[in-house]
Amino acid sequence: MSIGFRKSLFGFNSSDVIEYIEKAHRSFSKKEEALRKEMKELENTLSVTRNDMVKLTAERDELNVKLAEFTAKSEEIERLSENIGKLYLVAQTNAKAIIENSEANAELSKQEVTNNLTSIDDAHEALRALRESIIKTSEDFTSEVDKLIKSLDTTREQIAQNEDNIDAATKEFETVFSEITK
């Protein structure tokens, strides 16, 4: 590259050389300042991303606690379900006994059968409502887990992109800096 220094008695005109050096220094200083600003912004973005990752980790831990609670409730529901099944069998047995004794006391037997059938219907309705509640809770939980997984994937991608940007900015800064210091 030709600079075009004017010649003087002892070589190039010193004011031309000094002016060129100052101009180059200002240009490199501006580039260095811009790169430092960009590097600071990338560091801030990385910090925010790390904070987001900490929050997501806390949310994941919270979901693990909720999962444990859900599992405990599910086991309790299973136990209650078994008990209701046993009650159902007992109710059926009682109904048969009442029918066999119906000749002796038809009206009383009829009333007992009605009461037991109502209990069975109530138990059936309770089981149906419980089933719906379990399905809804399961769907809500699955939806929350899917959202967190998607959020974690997005954060992971942002972190990788930010690290690539920092690496590229660092390489560019080192290249400019090495050119300045030559």
N, C-alpha and C positions, 0 to 999 in steps of 0.2 A: 504494500500500500504506500503510495507516494503522499508525503505530508506537504511538501512544497515550502520548505524553509528557505528564506532568503540567505544568500551567502554574505559573509562579511570578511574582514581582513584576516581573522584567525579561525575561520571555519564558518559555521552557520550563525545566523543572527540570533543572539542569546534571547532577545525578547520574544522572537517567534517560538523558540524551543520552550521557554518558560510558559508562554501562553498555551502551547500545545499540551504540556504536562499538566497545567492547572485545569484545562478543559477535560482531559482524560480523567483526572482525579475526581472532578465534579461528576462526570458521567458514571464512573465506578462507584462513587459514594451514593448516588441516587439508586443504582442497581442494588447495592448492598443494603440500603435502607428498605427498599421494596421487598427484598428477599427476607430480611429480618422480620418485617411486618407479617409477611405471609407465613413464616415459620411460627410466629407467635400465635397467629390465628389458628393454625393447624394444631398447635399444642393445646390451645383452649378447647378446640373441638374434640381432641382426644380426651381431655379432662372431663368434658361433659359426657362423652360416650362412656368413659369409665364409671362416672357417677350413675349413668343409666343402667350400666351392667350391675352395679351394686344393688340398685333398687330392684332390678329384675331378679337378682339372686334372693333378695329378701322376700319378694312376692312368691318365688318358687318354694322357699322354705315355708311360707304361710300356707301355700297350697298343699304341701306335704302334710302339714298339721291338719288341714281340713280333710285330706284324704284319710288320715288315720282316724279322725272323728267319724267320717263317712263309713269306713270299714267297721268301726265299733258299732255304729248304729245299724249297719247292714246285718251284722251278726246278731244283734239284739232282735231285729225284725225277724230274722230266720228262726230264732228261738221262740218268739211269740207266735210265729206262723205254725210251728210244730205244736205248740200248746193249743192253738185254735183248732188245729186238725184233730188233736186228741179230744178237745171239747166237742167237736163235731161228731166224732165216733160215739162219745158218751151220750150225746143228745139223740143219736140214732137208736142206741141201745135202749135208752129210756122210752123213746117213742114206741118201740116194739113191745116193751113190757106193759106200757099203758094200754096198747091195743089188745093184748092178751087178757088184761083185767077189765076190759071195757064192758063185758057182759055183767059184771057185778056192779060196776059204777060207771055207766055209760057217759053220763053228763060230766062227771069229774075227769074221766079219761079224755073226753073230747077237749076239755079246757086245758089239760096238761099237754096234750099234743099240740094244741094251738100255741101255747107258751113256748114249747121247745122249737117249733117251726119258726116262730118269731125270733128266737135266739139264733137259730141257724141262719135265718135271713139277715139278721143284724151282723152276725159274724161274717157272712158272705159279703155283705156291703162294706164292712170294715176292711176285709181283705182286698176288695176291689179298690177302695180308696187308698189303701196302703200301697198297693201295686202301682197305681197312678202316681202317687207321691214319690215312690222310689224311682220310677221311670223319669219323672220330671227332674228330680235331683240329679240323677245320673246324666241326663242330657245337659243340664246347666253346668255340671262339673266338667263334662267333656268339652263343652263350648269354651269354658274358661281356660282349660288346659290348651286347647287349640289356639286361643288368642295369645297365650303366653309363649307357646312354641313359635308362633309367627313373629311375635315381638322379639324373641331371642334371636331368631334367624336374621331379622332386619338389623338388629344391633350388631350381630356378628359381621354382617356384610359391611355396615358402616365403619366398624373398627378396622376391618381389612382395607377398605378404601382409604381411610384416613392414614393408616400406616404406609400405604403405597404413596399417597400424596406427600407425606413427610419425607419418605426416602427420596422421592423425585426432587423435592425442594432442597433437601440436604445436598444431593449430588449436584444440583444446579448451582447452589451457593458455593460448594467446594470448587467447582469448575471456574466460576467467576472469581472467587478469591485467589485461586492459583494463578489465574491470568493477571490479576492485579499485582500479585507479589512477584511476578517474573521480572 
